[in-house]
Amino acid sequence: MDTMKVLVTGGCGYIGSATARWLRERGAEVTVLDDLSEGHREAWDGDFVELDLLNREALCAWVGGQDFDGLVHFAARCYVGESVEQPVRYWRANVVPVIHLCEFMPGVPLVFSSTCATFGDPLTPTLAEDHPQNPVNPYGATKAAVERLLRDREAAGEGSFAALRYFNAAGASPSGNHGEHHDPETHLIPLACQAALGHRGGLTIFGTDWETPDGTCIRDYIHIDDLASAHEIALKRMLEGGESGAWNLGTGIGVSVKEIMDSVGKALDRPVPFDEGPRRAGDPERLVADPSLARKELGWEARYMDIDSLIATAASWHESHPEGYGS
Ligand SMILES: NC(=O)c1ccc[n+]([C@@H]2O[C@H](COP(=O)([O-])OP(=O)(O)OC[C@H]3O[C@@H](n4cnc5c(N)ncnc54)[C@H](O)[C@@H]3O)[C@@H](O)[C@H]2O)c1
């Protein structure tokens, strides 16, 4: 295949920048589009256009002069709590950009950042692709709606898609130069690292009376480079004429909140300060992927299967970047 020319939206964000670097390191010609509303300019040092995907005219004018083989769409608003408070903003921010991209890039294969939040409350111990999609918050609902839009587009012959449903994205680049920097930070691993390092106060564990071995919630943590490799595979599959589809991306291994705290404590050689609070409304007890379809159909497999090796990358990023990209 000739060099693939790829547009990565949201490529100054956490997972988008990891994927943009991954694709570039493997020979793709990558352009990142980001409005920097959440992302960091320092996260990407290649071709860049600053543009808001909600700005229909500006996007139309810019994209008209481009010729991309594939599109990887990360740009979105991603805070579940905020989506409950500002549903209309979330529907606009997460759905309208995809409509614009589909309008102005007809026929271009699209890899979409979907999420396990499209499933809602789990009915089974691990979640496979055929688990019903009943999102319980506006964030998950907007992502499920985009999946539907992409299925309809594909059925009409207007372009293939891969919806990749991530579980909990985690970790930092092994080089130590790039990592997680959200503002506000809501994810457990960065919060635990920052608390252990004394950059913020202790954490509150939401519920220690769940029906899990240590009483705390269980999640499936997937390294950003493992997510990046799945995007590369999905993109190539579509460019080679492979079928569209949706795939769950996780390790298939459940890790509890307390296990995360222990692992962060080991990696940084100091304990994570925490106290115990009540359960938080809307938190499922357990969210773990069944990644067998991605293994079978994409030939994809996570490499960071051991939580300590994943957390070591995050811990080293937070140690060397106490202020994130502003350090
Ligand atoms: N972090 C996770 O655990 C997780 C899990 C499942 C799915 N996802 C999805 O993965 C994607 C990336 O997540 P992330 O954690 O890297 O988020 P992020 O906030 O770090 O990255 C999103 C990027 O999109 C940009 N952006 C937002 N709206 C834009 C617009 N209108 N025009 C141009 N750029 C815009 C932001 O500036 C930011 O750089 C999101 O779609 C998210 O919903 C994330």
The ligand as a Gaussian input file, in Angstrom:
#p B3LYP/6-31G(d) Opt

LIG

0 1
 N      -10.206000       8.316000      28.143000
 C      -10.940000       7.204000      28.155000
 O      -10.819000       6.358000      29.042000
 C      -11.941000       6.951000      27.034000
 C      -12.717000       5.772000      27.095000
 C      -13.624000       5.529000      26.068000
 C      -13.727000       6.396000      24.983000
 N      -12.978000       7.529000      24.975000
 C      -13.124000       8.430000      23.807000
 O      -11.846000       8.600000      23.229000
 C      -11.736000       9.909000      22.664000
 C      -10.482000      10.581000      23.175000
 O      -10.510000      10.645000      24.602000
 P       -9.364000      11.386000      25.407000
 O       -9.384000      10.866000      26.794000
 O       -8.121000      11.337000      24.611000
 O       -9.963000      12.875000      25.442000
 P       -9.207000      14.277000      25.306000
 O      -10.128000      15.304000      25.871000
 O       -7.837000      14.182000      25.877000
 O       -9.105000      14.471000      23.729000
 C      -10.150000      14.994000      22.949000
 C       -9.547000      16.023000      21.998000
 O      -10.556000      16.498000      21.108000
 C      -10.415000      17.905000      20.957000
 N      -11.742000      18.431000      20.580000
 C      -12.888000      18.360000      21.294000
 N      -13.898000      18.946000      20.612000
 C      -13.367000      19.378000      19.418000
 C      -13.916000      20.075000      18.287000
 N      -15.195000      20.458000      18.247000
 N      -13.103000      20.334000      17.244000
 C      -11.789000      19.974000      17.266000
 N      -11.227000      19.325000      18.334000
 C      -12.005000      19.051000      19.390000
 C       -9.932000      18.382000      22.320000
 O       -9.267000      19.631000      22.284000
 C       -8.989000      17.252000      22.718000
 O       -7.672000      17.482000      22.272000
 C      -13.026000      10.626000      23.002000
 O      -13.883000      10.563000      21.892000
 C      -13.586000       9.825000      24.163000
 O      -14.981000       9.913000      24.225000
 C      -12.090000       7.821000      25.960000

